[in-house]
């Protein structure tokens, strides 16, 4: 099963339940570092929702 990680390139929107944009970047780096440490292959998807969906579909189609 492929692992996908969403890039943090979507504009940040402040919300009460979120820390801040810097925290988002830190968490992103920690997730990628953890996946690398565990040698779990992953694909980072980025861009608009439509672009991300196309990227996911491409990976899934190649896995078949």
Backbone bond lengths (Angstrom), bond angles and torsions (degrees), N, CA, C in turn:
res aa  C-N    CA-C-N  psi(-1)  N-CA   C-N-CA  omega(-1)  CA-C   N-CA-C  phi
1 X - - - 1.456 - - 1.524 108.41 -
2 X 1.328 117.86 124.26 1.471 120.98 178.89 1.531 111.52 -66.75
3 X 1.307 114.51 150.42 1.458 121.76 175.26 1.515 107.96 -109.95
4 X 1.315 116.71 130.57 1.458 122.48 179.68 1.513 109.42 -117.76
5 X 1.316 115.33 140.77 1.458 122.22 176.37 1.521 107.12 -125.34
6 X 1.307 116.38 126.74 1.462 119.95 177.27 1.522 109.62 -78.22
7 X 1.326 115.82 129.87 1.461 120.73 175.01 1.523 108.91 -66.01
8 X 1.304 115.42 159.05 1.470 118.91 179.57 1.524 110.92 -97.08
9 X 1.342 115.73 39.53 1.459 120.63 -177.78 1.522 113.92 -93.04
10 X 1.316 118.35 -1.30 1.461 120.98 175.36 1.531 106.79 -79.37
11 X 1.319 117.74 136.05 1.466 119.45 -178.18 1.533 111.95 -51.79
12 X 1.309 115.03 135.82 1.457 121.73 -179.44 1.521 109.97 -75.51
13 X 1.326 115.76 133.66 1.459 121.40 175.58 1.524 108.40 -117.46
14 X 1.304 115.80 122.93 1.462 121.32 179.72 1.526 109.94 -64.91
15 X 1.339 116.05 132.29 1.455 122.94 175.73 1.518 108.11 -142.91
16 X 1.314 116.16 155.74 1.462 120.46 -178.44 1.529 112.49 -61.43
17 X 1.325 117.62 -31.17 1.465 120.59 -175.46 1.535 112.84 -86.54
18 X 1.326 118.12 -3.19 1.462 121.95 -179.54 1.519 109.93 -105.92
19 X 1.324 115.07 149.33 1.461 119.55 177.66 1.528 110.31 -70.91
20 X 1.341 116.76 -79.13 1.459 121.88 177.60 1.522 108.44 -170.25
21 X 1.311 116.60 175.57 1.462 120.73 -175.83 1.529 112.05 -65.02
22 X 1.325 117.85 -37.12 1.461 121.00 178.66 1.528 110.48 -62.89
23 X 1.318 116.45 -39.83 1.460 121.06 178.87 1.526 110.15 -63.76
24 X 1.330 116.92 -39.53 1.455 121.34 178.42 1.526 110.26 -58.42
25 X 1.327 117.77 -45.39 1.463 121.81 178.32 1.510 111.97 -63.72
26 X 1.321 117.03 -38.57 1.470 120.96 179.52 1.527 110.21 -65.46
27 X 1.308 117.05 -45.71 1.463 121.08 178.93 1.524 109.89 -62.13
28 X 1.323 117.67 -40.73 1.465 121.77 178.12 1.532 110.19 -57.84
29 X 1.313 116.97 -47.21 1.470 120.73 179.67 1.534 111.53 -63.88
30 X 1.334 116.64 -39.30 1.465 120.07 178.89 1.524 112.00 -65.10
31 X 1.308 117.03 -40.91 1.472 120.95 178.51 1.521 110.04 -61.79
32 X 1.338 116.96 -48.04 1.463 120.55 -179.24 1.529 111.16 -64.25
33 X 1.321 116.67 -40.19 1.466 120.63 178.41 1.525 110.46 -62.91
34 X 1.323 117.39 -41.80 1.457 121.72 179.28 1.528 111.12 -64.69
35 X 1.317 117.36 -44.66 1.465 120.34 178.26 1.527 110.43 -61.35
36 X 1.323 116.73 -43.02 1.468 120.58 177.76 1.530 110.94 -61.66
37 X 1.331 116.87 -44.46 1.462 121.15 -178.88 1.523 111.38 -62.50
38 X 1.314 115.97 -34.98 1.464 120.82 179.49 1.529 112.35 -86.33
39 X 1.328 115.39 -0.76 1.473 122.02 -178.36 1.526 111.41 56.53
40 X 1.317 114.91 40.74 1.460 120.95 176.62 1.527 107.00 -96.00
41 X 1.328 116.91 116.19 1.471 118.36 178.08 1.534 110.31 -68.34
42 X 1.309 115.13 144.34 1.459 119.60 -178.53 1.520 109.72 -147.86
43 X 1.303 114.33 162.26 1.459 122.01 174.82 1.515 107.90 -121.84
44 X 1.320 116.34 126.72 1.462 120.81 175.05 1.523 107.33 -88.28
45 X 1.319 116.27 123.90 1.469 120.59 177.53 1.517 107.91 -104.22
46 X 1.322 114.61 142.62 1.471 118.80 -176.41 1.513 110.52 -145.02
47 X 1.320 114.70 169.90 1.452 120.85 179.82 1.519 111.06 97.55
48 X 1.316 114.40 -160.14 1.470 120.28 -179.74 1.526 109.58 -69.37
49 X 1.307 116.24 169.59 1.459 120.77 178.54 1.531 109.60 -58.05
50 X 1.320 116.72 -42.15 1.461 120.85 179.90 1.531 111.15 -63.75
51 X 1.330 116.98 -42.44 1.462 120.86 178.51 1.526 110.99 -64.24
52 X 1.304 116.06 -40.54 1.465 120.56 178.67 1.528 110.40 -63.53
53 X 1.324 115.88 -43.06 1.467 119.87 179.33 1.527 110.45 -61.68
54 X 1.323 117.61 -40.90 1.468 120.58 178.32 1.527 110.94 -64.03
55 X 1.327 116.76 -40.75 1.464 120.53 179.02 1.532 110.78 -63.01
56 X 1.308 116.72 -43.69 1.465 121.16 178.83 1.527 109.69 -62.99
57 X 1.317 116.65 -46.52 1.464 121.17 -179.46 1.524 110.70 -59.16
58 X 1.332 117.22 -42.50 1.464 121.60 179.21 1.528 111.17 -58.87
59 X 1.328 115.97 -46.63 1.471 120.48 179.94 1.528 110.13 -64.17
60 X 1.327 116.97 -44.86 1.454 119.92 -179.58 1.518 112.15 -64.32
61 X 1.327 116.57 -39.00 1.471 120.46 177.83 1.523 111.32 -64.22
62 X 1.322 116.95 -37.26 1.467 121.12 179.02 1.529 110.95 -70.70
63 X 1.317 117.35 -26.61 1.462 121.24 -178.31 1.520 111.32 -75.52
64 X 1.311 117.30 -21.12 1.482 120.68 -179.01 1.502 112.65 -73.12
